[in-house]
């Protein structure tokens, strides 16, 4: 019986390890190849979005793009990507 439990726990750990990569796929496929010297400051994007009625919780760099978490002008929760050079919103593939 203990061997069965150990086997199930091991299988569960292996499955959980494999699923740990799934949230990254939720981001979609984005990549921005803008040199740091050509990026606009993220605070400028934050101000632009605030003026458009967004409420920003977090901005981070994800594969060279700005990834924004917050709420849009309609109060809808969003995770959006922006080109760091133009500050234009980009669509993630996938």
Backbone torsions as a table, in degrees:
resi	resn	phi	psi	omega
1	UNK	NA	-43.4	179.1
2	UNK	-63.0	-34.7	178.3
3	UNK	-65.7	-37.8	178.5
4	UNK	-65.3	-43.4	179.3
5	UNK	-64.5	-43.3	179.1
6	UNK	-62.6	-39.5	178.3
7	UNK	-64.5	-43.5	178.8
8	UNK	-64.6	-41.2	178.7
9	UNK	-64.4	-40.9	177.9
10	UNK	-64.2	-45.1	178.8
11	UNK	-62.0	-39.7	178.1
12	UNK	-64.6	-39.6	178.7
13	UNK	-65.4	-40.7	178.5
14	UNK	-64.2	-44.0	179.1
15	UNK	-63.2	-44.4	179.8
16	UNK	-62.6	-38.4	178.0
17	UNK	-63.5	-41.6	178.1
18	UNK	-66.4	-35.7	-179.8
19	UNK	-75.6	-18.6	179.9
20	UNK	-60.5	-25.7	179.8
21	UNK	-81.3	-15.5	-175.5
22	UNK	-62.5	-43.0	-179.6
23	UNK	-56.7	-32.5	178.6
24	UNK	-63.2	-32.6	178.3
25	UNK	-69.8	-25.6	179.4
26	UNK	-64.1	-24.3	179.2
27	UNK	-67.0	-25.5	-173.8
28	UNK	87.9	-173.1	-176.1
29	UNK	-106.7	99.0	177.7
30	UNK	-127.6	149.2	174.6
31	UNK	-159.3	127.0	177.1
32	UNK	-117.7	125.7	-177.5
33	UNK	-107.2	52.4	-179.4
34	UNK	-97.7	123.8	177.0
35	UNK	-59.3	146.4	-179.0
36	UNK	-53.1	-36.3	-177.5
37	UNK	-66.3	-18.1	-179.2
38	UNK	-103.8	0.0	178.5
39	UNK	-76.9	139.8	170.4
40	UNK	-81.2	152.6	-178.9
41	UNK	-63.2	143.1	179.8
42	UNK	-64.4	-25.8	177.9
43	UNK	-65.6	-28.7	176.7
44	UNK	-68.1	-41.8	175.9
45	UNK	-63.3	-43.4	179.3
46	UNK	-58.8	-44.0	179.3
47	UNK	-65.2	-42.4	179.2
48	UNK	-59.5	-45.2	-178.7
49	UNK	-70.7	-37.6	177.6
50	UNK	-61.1	-42.8	178.1
51	UNK	-64.5	-26.5	178.0
52	UNK	-85.3	-0.1	176.5
53	UNK	98.5	6.9	179.1
54	UNK	-79.5	153.9	170.8
55	UNK	-115.8	114.1	-173.6
56	UNK	-94.0	130.4	174.7
57	UNK	-97.3	-39.1	-175.1
58	UNK	-159.9	141.8	171.3
59	UNK	-127.3	130.7	177.6
60	UNK	-141.7	167.7	176.9
61	UNK	-94.4	127.3	179.3
62	UNK	-130.0	112.3	-176.0
63	UNK	48.4	43.9	175.6
64	UNK	83.9	-9.2	179.6
65	UNK	-99.7	157.4	171.0
66	UNK	-82.6	127.4	177.2
67	UNK	-109.9	125.3	-175.5
68	UNK	-115.9	130.6	173.5
69	UNK	-112.1	134.8	178.0
70	UNK	166.2	-148.8	-178.0
71	UNK	-129.1	133.8	-179.0
72	UNK	-78.2	-174.2	-176.2
73	UNK	-62.9	-17.7	178.3
74	UNK	-97.7	4.6	-179.4
75	UNK	81.0	8.8	179.9
76	UNK	-82.5	133.3	178.3
77	UNK	-65.6	132.3	-178.1
78	UNK	-135.3	153.3	166.7
79	UNK	-128.1	111.7	-173.2
80	UNK	-128.8	154.1	-179.7
81	UNK	-115.1	143.5	-178.2
82	UNK	-135.2	142.5	175.6
83	UNK	-70.6	125.5	-176.8
84	UNK	-71.2	-15.4	178.1
85	UNK	-84.5	-46.6	-174.4
86	UNK	-100.3	-17.2	-174.5
87	UNK	62.4	21.3	175.7
88	UNK	-87.5	144.5	179.3
89	UNK	-68.7	139.4	177.0
90	UNK	-122.5	150.3	179.3
91	UNK	-92.3	136.9	175.5
92	UNK	-83.5	137.8	174.5
93	UNK	-80.2	143.0	174.3
94	UNK	93.5	NA	NA
